[in-house]
Every structure is written in structure tokens, then in C-alpha cells.
Amino acid sequence: RLGGNGLGLATVREIVLEHGGAIEVWSQRDIGSRFEVWLPCFAAAEPPREESLSALPFGDGETVLVIDQERQRLLRHEEMLAALGYEPVGFMSPAEALAVCDTTPGRYDALLVGNVGAASAIDLAEALRPFALHLPIILATTLPRDTDVDALAAAGIREAVRQPLNSVEIAEALA
């Protein structure tokens, strides 16, 4: 297939990295590309129980505003949230996200704030708070444990999750 938006390979990369694996790529112009996925091998203590797989909390079409200034990461976040049953609406610009929240109050059920560049994610959450007084604001960060809990609470942030997003962690945070 000649078209596409590249989300498939980005998603594969995140899954492989989450499992401690690697991808090896060979590519030659006018011939094609070959991708080898390397995953660690281990014996499971017991097969996963069916009820544990169905215990993942899925959304029911709730709308989640997603902010991240890196386009590919924003697309991966939107794809993951959609797969979890949510309706993601992504913005690369914090200013655009604030403007939309101002003009359409009550549209969103939750807010996910990722990398916002020079702006502080906590400052952005504080700016979003008047539009989302009763909505959960979730911060996606590379170091959630090193973040000042009091500063998060003061900004209205209810959860901090690891970046890159893990589907189980974000599903639990949104639930």
C-alpha cells in the first residue's frame, strides 16, 4: 500500500519498547524495507486469566482533550485512547486547546496534558481548570514520581501517568 499516516509503525514501536524489545530495520530505495521485531522470551508462571483481561476499564465514548506538542506522540495517544473506548480530540498548541475549552465549555469529560514545550504542564493545567472544574486532568510525564504532589493538586491534576503512555495505566487513570 502506498498511502498511510504512519501510525501503525509508531504503535508497533511503542508496544515493542513496552515489552523491553527492539526493532531492527533494513531499507533500500526502490527495493523496500524489512523490519525485525525482537522481544524477550520468558515462561509465564500461569496463563492470563480471562477475567483479568476483561477487567481493563474501557471508556464509553467519553471525550478526552489531549495536548502534546509532538505530532507523532499526539497521534499515538489519540489512537490508544480510541482503542480504549474514548473519543480523543488532540491539540498540538496549548493556546488552541485553551481557546476551544473557552468556546465550548462542557464538551470534554477529561483532559490529558502531555509535553507542552516551553510552557509548564502545571501552568497549563491551572489555565484549563476554570473550564474543567469537575473534570479529571491527567498529566503524562516522563517522571511522574518526581513531580510535586502538592503542585499537581493545586493545579487540579488528579493523576500523573508515565510517558510514553501505557494502555493499562491510562485506562485506570481515566476510570
C-alpha positions as CSV (number, residue, x, y, z in Angstrom):
1,R,0.0,0.0,0.0
2,L,1.4,3.4,-1.0
3,G,-0.7,5.6,1.4
4,G,-1.0,5.8,5.1
5,N,-0.2,8.1,8.0
6,G,2.5,6.1,9.8
7,L,0.5,5.3,12.9
8,G,0.9,1.5,12.6
9,L,4.7,1.5,12.9
10,A,4.7,4.1,15.7
11,T,2.2,1.9,17.6
12,V,4.3,-1.2,17.0
13,R,7.4,0.6,18.2
14,E,5.7,1.6,21.5
15,I,4.4,-1.9,22.1
16,V,7.9,-3.4,21.4
17,L,9.5,-0.8,23.8
18,E,6.9,-1.5,26.5
19,H,7.9,-5.2,26.3
20,G,11.7,-4.5,26.5
21,G,12.3,-5.4,22.9
22,A,13.9,-3.8,19.9
23,I,13.2,-3.3,16.2
24,E,15.9,-3.7,13.5
25,V,15.3,-2.1,10.2
26,W,16.9,-2.6,6.7
27,S,15.8,-0.3,3.9
28,Q,16.9,0.2,0.4
29,R,15.5,2.7,-2.0
30,D,13.3,1.2,-4.8
31,I,13.5,-2.3,-3.2
32,G,11.7,-2.0,0.1
33,S,12.2,-2.3,3.8
34,R,12.4,-5.2,6.3
35,F,11.6,-4.9,9.9
36,E,12.6,-7.5,12.5
37,V,11.0,-7.3,15.9
38,W,13.0,-8.7,18.8
39,L,11.1,-9.5,22.0
40,P,12.4,-11.1,25.2
41,C,11.4,-14.7,25.7
42,F,10.2,-15.8,29.1
43,A,8.0,-18.5,30.5
44,A,4.8,-17.2,32.1
45,A,4.1,-18.6,35.6
46,E,0.5,-19.2,34.5
47,P,-1.6,-18.2,31.5
48,P,-3.5,-15.0,32.0
49,R,-7.0,-15.5,33.3
50,E,-9.8,-14.4,31.0
51,E,-11.4,-12.2,33.7
52,S,-8.1,-10.3,34.2
53,L,-8.1,-9.3,30.5
54,S,-11.7,-8.2,30.6
55,A,-11.1,-6.2,33.8
56,L,-9.4,-3.4,31.9
57,P,-11.7,-0.4,32.3
58,F,-12.8,0.8,28.9
59,G,-14.5,4.1,28.1
60,D,-17.9,4.5,26.8
61,G,-17.3,7.2,24.2
62,E,-16.3,9.9,26.7
63,T,-14.5,12.9,25.0
64,V,-10.9,13.4,26.1
65,L,-9.0,16.6,25.2
66,V,-5.3,15.6,24.6
67,I,-2.5,18.1,24.4
68,D,1.0,17.3,23.2
69,Q,3.3,19.4,21.1
70,E,5.0,16.4,19.4
71,R,2.7,15.3,16.5
72,Q,3.6,11.6,16.4
73,R,3.2,11.2,20.1
74,L,-0.1,13.1,20.0
75,L,-1.3,10.7,17.2
76,R,-0.3,7.7,19.3
77,H,-2.1,9.0,22.3
78,E,-5.3,9.6,20.3
79,E,-5.0,6.1,18.8
80,M,-4.6,4.5,22.2
81,L,-7.5,6.4,23.7
82,A,-9.8,5.5,20.8
83,A,-8.8,1.8,21.2
84,L,-9.8,2.1,24.9
85,G,-13.3,3.4,24.0
86,Y,-12.8,7.1,24.3
87,E,-13.2,9.9,21.8
88,P,-9.9,11.8,21.8
89,V,-9.6,15.3,20.5
90,G,-6.0,16.3,20.1
91,F,-4.2,19.7,20.1
92,M,-0.5,20.4,19.5
93,S,-1.0,24.0,20.6
94,P,-1.8,24.8,24.3
95,A,-3.3,28.1,23.2
96,E,-5.7,26.4,20.7
97,A,-6.7,23.9,23.4
98,L,-7.5,26.8,25.8
99,A,-9.4,28.6,23.2
100,V,-11.6,25.6,22.4
101,C,-12.2,25.0,26.1
102,D,-13.3,28.6,26.4
103,T,-15.7,28.5,23.4
104,T,-17.1,25.0,24.1
105,P,-17.4,24.6,27.9
106,G,-18.7,21.2,28.9
107,R,-17.6,19.5,25.7
108,Y,-14.9,17.3,27.4
109,D,-15.1,14.6,30.0
110,A,-11.4,14.5,30.9
111,L,-8.1,16.3,29.9
112,L,-4.8,14.7,29.2
113,V,-1.8,17.1,29.3
114,G,1.5,15.8,27.8
115,N,4.6,17.6,26.6
116,V,3.7,21.2,26.1
117,G,7.2,22.5,25.2
118,A,8.3,25.7,26.9
119,A,5.1,26.1,28.8
120,S,4.8,24.3,32.1
121,A,2.3,21.4,32.1
122,I,1.2,22.5,35.6
123,D,0.7,26.1,34.4
124,L,-1.4,24.8,31.5
125,A,-3.5,22.6,33.8
126,E,-4.1,25.7,36.0
127,A,-5.2,27.7,33.0
128,L,-7.5,24.8,31.9
129,R,-9.0,24.4,35.4
130,P,-11.7,27.1,35.1
131,F,-13.1,25.3,32.0
132,A,-12.9,22.0,33.7
133,L,-13.7,22.5,37.4
134,H,-15.1,19.0,37.9
135,L,-13.1,17.1,35.2
136,P,-10.1,14.9,35.8
137,I,-6.9,16.4,34.5
138,I,-4.2,13.8,33.9
139,L,-0.6,14.7,33.4
140,A,1.5,12.5,31.1
141,T,5.2,12.9,32.2
142,T,8.4,11.0,31.9
143,L,9.0,11.3,35.7
144,P,5.6,11.1,37.5
145,R,7.1,10.1,40.8
146,D,9.4,13.1,40.9
147,T,6.6,15.6,40.5
148,D,5.5,17.8,43.4
149,V,2.2,16.3,44.6
150,D,1.0,19.5,46.2
151,A,1.7,21.5,43.0
152,L,-0.3,18.9,41.0
153,A,-3.2,19.0,43.3
154,A,-3.2,22.8,43.4
155,A,-3.3,22.8,39.5
156,G,-6.3,20.4,39.5
157,I,-4.3,17.4,38.3
158,R,-5.7,14.2,39.6
159,E,-3.3,11.7,38.2
160,A,0.2,11.6,36.8
161,V,1.0,8.8,34.3
162,R,4.2,7.7,32.6
163,Q,5.2,8.9,29.2
164,P,5.1,7.1,26.8
165,L,1.5,6.1,27.7
166,N,0.8,2.6,28.8
167,S,-2.7,1.5,27.9
168,V,-3.4,-0.2,31.3
169,E,-2.1,2.8,33.3
170,I,-4.1,5.4,31.2
171,A,-7.3,3.3,31.3
172,E,-7.1,3.0,35.1
173,A,-6.4,6.8,35.4
174,L,-9.4,7.7,33.2
175,A,-11.7,5.2,35.0
